[in-house]
Amino acid sequence: MNAPSALPKKPTYSLVKSGPFLLVHLVALVGLVLMPFSWKGLALAVGFYYLRMFGVTAGYHRYFSHRTFRTSRVFQFLLAWLAETSTQKGVLWWAAHHRHHHKTSDKPGDVHSMARDGFFWSHVGWILADTHDKTDEKRISDLTRYPELRWLDRFYLVPVVTLCVALFVAGGWKALFWGYFVSTVMLWHGTFTINSLCHYLGKPRYRTGDESKNSLVLAIVTMGEGWHNNHHYYPRSTAQGFFWWEIDATYAILKLMSFVGIVWDLHVPSDEVRKKNLLATPT
């Protein structure tokens, strides 16, 4: 008998939650059809994609969810602000659910398991459904002690609106369209591939007890997050690419920041750790 799934028997989706998500997609798609193509616009979209992807990977994931490095309280706030411009809910909500995922990855109770609940649920359904709205603050007591993070989590649309206003003031509707709408759709699905495709595509190197895989393509798309099997094996590491040939742009940027004292105590696995729990034919 299969173990119970985290997918509700009849998941419900409210228009309040799914409406804005669908509207951003609609604006992006209609605009791409009706507006003349612009290389400058595409460059703006890609630029803001990777800028905000860094906020997701370095901020939401490697810092707030796993605390793999240390930084000042000011830069901690700036990381949270940048991450929230991704329009992926609040920093406390994100970290709490991700910590829960690691405790139950592809096991009963996992909030987004592709192996148990399919692609749609693991990719985006679990975010849009009413099931996981609440934040389990017991999982993030190290973060809730900061009032500025609690404020940002409560008003997580403030960074989003600020970004949209800044884009419009700087470049009008075209800048807003490419810099936010197109870029955000790209960013959403780039981020969500780690929950879905990285538990399906690629190859594992370590025994982790779940379906996590390593993928070079997804690592490029997500600034290093595609080395997902590495990460599930040793989530304490700031570097998710364990070897020099495993491209990890987020770690490279954090390493540069460490040279000027913006971040410090970046953690990487020792040679001993990297050689443990290997599969018979590691990749």
N, C-alpha and C positions, 0 to 999 in steps of 0.2 A: 504493500500500500504506500502511495506517495505521501510524503510529509505535507502538512498544511502550507498553503501559500499565503503571502501577504496581500494578494489581490482580492479585494472584496468580491463577494458573489455577484453583486450588482453595483459596480462603482457608479457614483453619481457625479455629474459635472454641472457646475452652475455657470450661468451666462456671465455673472460678475467676474469669475476667475478666468474662464476660457475665452470670453469675448475680447478682451484687450489683446490676448495672445493671437487670436485669429485675425484681429484687425491689423496688427502690425504686419503679419504675413500678407494680408490683402493689399495694404498700402504698398508694400515692397513689390509684390507681383504686378499690380496694376501699373505702378509707376515705371517698372522696367519695360512694360509693353507700350505705354503711351509716351514716355519721355525719350528723347534722343539719347543714344548711348554716349557716355563720357568716360574717357580714360582717366581724367582727373577725378571724376566722381568715384570710379572703381578704386583708384588708389586711396582715396579718402576712406572708402568702406573697408578696404583691407587694412589700412593703417589703424583705424579705430577698432577693427576686429582684434588685431594682435595686441594693441594697447590694453584693451579691456580683458582679453584672454589672459594677459599677464596678471591682471587684478584677480581673476578667478583662480588661476593656477597657483600663483605665489601667495595671494591673500586668502580667499575662501578655503583653498585646499591645503597647501603646505604649511601655512602659518596658523590660521584660525582652527582648522580641523585637526591638524596633527602637531602643531607647535614644533616644527622641525628646525627652527632657527629663532633667534631673539632680535628684537629691535626696540626702538624708543616708543614711548606712548604716543608721540606726535605721528611718527610714521605708521604706527599701528592703526591710527585713525584714518590716515590718508590711504592706506591699503584697503581698509574696509570701505571707504568712500568710492575708490576706484572700482572695487569689486562690485559694489551695488549699482554702478552705472550699467552693468551687464543686464539689469532687469531680471535677476534670478532670486528675488526675494531678499530678506534680511540676512545679515551676517550670522546672527545667532541661530536662526532657522536653518541655514545652510550647514553650519558646522555641526549642529546637533543631529541632523538627519544623516550626515555623512559618517559621523562616529558610530551611529547605530548600524549603518550599512556594513562597516568593517567588522562589527561583532557578529553579524549574521549573514555575511556574503554568500549568496546562492544557497542559503539555508532557510529553514522556516523563520518567517518574520522579516526577511530582507525586504526593504521598501521598494527596491527596483531590480529584481532579478530577471534577466532575460531567459535564463534556463528554466525558471519556474513559471514565469508569467508572460513570456513573449516579448517581441520587439516593441510594440506600441507602448505597453505599460512601462517597460524599463526605460524607454527613450523619453517619453513625455507624459504618458497617461498618469503616472503617479504624482506628478507636479500639479496637473490641472484638476485632478479629482479632489473631492472634499475630504478624503481620508486622512491626509497628512498635513493638515493646516497648522496644528498645534506644535509648539516647540517644547521639548522635554528639557527643562532648564537644569535638571540634575546632571545631564551629560556635559554641560558647558559651564559649570560653576566657576571655572577659571576665567571665563569671559564675562559673565554677568556682573562681576564686581566693578566693571567699568561703566559708569553712567553714560558716557558718550557712545559706547557701543550699543547699549540698550536703546538710546534715543535713535541711533541710526537704524537699528533693527525695526523699531516701531514705525519710523518714517522713511522706509527704504526707497520710496519714490522720489524723495528730495534730490538725491544725486542724479537720478534719471532726468527729472525735469530741468535741473541745472544744466546738464549736458545738452539737452535739446534746445534750451534758450540760448546757450552759448553758440551752438552750431548755427542757429537761425540768425543771430546777430552778426556772426562772422561771415556767413555766406548765403543767407537767405534760404528759400525752400529747397534748393538743390543740395546745399550742404546738409540740411536736416534730413533730406531723403536718403542720400548716400551715407552720410556719417552716422545716422541713427537707425533708420528703418531697414535698409539693406544690410548694414553691418550687424544689427542686432539679430536678424533672422539667421545670418551666417553664424554668429556667435552662439546662439541658442543651440543650434544643431551640431556645431563643432563640439561644444561642451557635453551635450547629451550623448554623443557617440561613446564617451568613456563609460557611461552607465550601461549602454546597450551593446554596441559593436565590439568594445574591448573585452567583453565576456563571450565573444563569438569568433571574431576574426583574429588571425595571428597565431603565435605559438607560445607555449609556456616554457619557462626555464626552471622554475622552482615548484616544489610541492607546496601548495597553499590551501588545499581543501576546498577550492572553489574553481570557477571556470575562467578566471582572469587570464588574459593573454598579453603578449608583447607584440606591438605593431609599429614598424617604422613609419608607415604612411600616417597613422593616427598620431604618432609622436610629432611629426612635422605640423600637422593640422592643429594640434593642441599644445604646442610649445613644450613637449616632453612628457605629457601625460599618457602617451601611448605605450610607455613601458610599464604597463599596468600590472603585469604579473610580478615584475620586480617590486612594484609599490605594495602589492598585497602581501608579498613575502616579507618585506621590511619597511613598513610605513613610517618608521622613525626617520628615514633618510630624506634630507632636503633634495638630493639628487635622485631622480627616478631612472635616469640612464646610468647604469652601474659601470659601464665600460666606455672608453674614450670614443668608440665609434657609435655609441648610442646618443643620438642628437637630443639634447635637452636644453632648449633655449632659455627656459625659465631659470634653471639652475645657473646657466652662464651669466645671466643678468644679475642674479642675486650674488654670485661670486664677485662680479665687478663692484656691486654695491658694498660688499664687505670690505673691499680695499680702501674705501673712503669712510668707513665706519657707520654707514646707514643701517646695515644689518650685521649680525655677528653670530658666532657659535653655530654655523651651518654644519649639519650632521651628515656624514657619508658612511656607508658600510665599510667595515674593515675587510681585508682579504679573507680572513677566516669566515666572516659572515657570508661573503659572496660565494664561498665554496661549499656551504652547507645546504642540505635539502635539495640538491640538484636532481633533476629527473635523470633517468638512465641515458637519454640522448638529449642533453640540454641544447637550447638554441640561443 
